[in-house]
Amino acid sequence: MKVFSLFILTLFLSNCSMSQEKMKQADQMNSDKYETVTLGAGCFWCIEAVFQELKGVISVTAGYAGGTVDNPTYKEICSGNTRHVEVAQIVFDPSIITFSEILEVFWKTHDPTTLNRQGNDVGTQYRSAIFYHNDRQKEIAAHYKQELDASGAWDNPIVTEIIPLVKFYKAENYHQDYYKNNSEQSYCRYVIQPKLEKFRKVFKDKLK
């Protein structure tokens, strides 16, 4: 994303017609103690590593959603034939971090305009998606997407899917806490680490 586009995105998110304060009140009034959302934004190792660092995030679980195969394996996912997305299921405390703030991190830490691709990761499993858990999440996500498209933050239209979560399948154990357990692995060093460094600069006030 160009510097100018990032500026537009930041300006929009801070001055959105649905104000952060109103969103926060809505989040807190319409939730139990914890809330869950499931997000696809490329490789789930990256999504997990980012969201694990946010204050108010209780847990992040790597998994699969949105496809047609029951109990898929990673090998099946990589074939591109299951229609499943690599996702992270995020449980968070809305009294500390709201759903709208979760979405702000989501929008700023991947490119939602590239279909079935994030960087060098290519395939339907890497598509951008918000799997909402209730109608309120659907409404807020759709609002953000519409307003962001209108803002001109990106040169191309947003292709993020906003769809209900039907079934979440937890990924194999070796995918959980992947960056924490494999920080010296080449993908972690050359893909995840630079993404984390940028994320930490932008969201330093929201880190644990």
Buried (B, 14 or more C-beta within 10 A) or exposed (E): BEEEBBEBBBEBBEEBEBEBEEBBEBBEEBBEEEBBBBBBBBBBBBBBBBBBBBBBBBEBBBBBBBBEBEEBBBEBBEEBBBBBBBBBBBBBBBEEBBBBBBBBBBBBBBBBBBEBBBBEBEBBBBBBBBBBBBEBBBBBBEBBBEBBBEBEBBEEEBBBBBBEBEEBBEBEEEBBBBBEEBEEBEBBEEBBEEBBEEBEEBBEEBEE
